[in-house]
């Protein structure tokens, strides 16, 4: 796919940054992913808070935490389909298994993204130093490689072709335990 097929202003600006410094291209992918995921996660969270604040719906703190952690679960599994997040598809990257060079498994993608919730700024700094690997990549034994650029809507095709497997069930269990552990750091409100 040619560059001209991507006409978004954000994409053009990210590519300008990448031309200035190739290391910034990788970090711009991380930042673009963050922006895209915030655009996915923030609206339902804001809607839930508005509905609760106006008394339209009674929402307990537990329900809010479960919803919040579900949204974060989506965030950390952004690479789930074909080891490519939305920004990786747009900018032409893929997460691969360092041992066999194949696309990383769903479980590897989850493990590599677990550090995002607790060390995102540090991950950006590491991404500037080493564009192929950040802290999460060391934990999951993965790395980032250049790949064919895709349109963001290719996620829907991958979603339709996905079948429930053992990795998905393991990811749900690990995600649940991970977020339960993180929730212990939040103050309990009555």
Secondary structure, 3 states (H helix, E strand, C coil): CCHHHCCCHHHHHHHHHHHHCHHHHHHHHHHHHHHHHHHHHHHHHHHHHHHHHCCCCCCCHHHHHHHHHHHHHHHHCCCCCCCCCHHHHHHCEEEEECCCCCECCHHHHHHHHCCHHHHHHHHHHHHHHCCCCCHHHHHHCEEEEECCCCCCCHHHHHHHCCCCCHHHHHHHHHHHHHHHHHHCCCCCCC
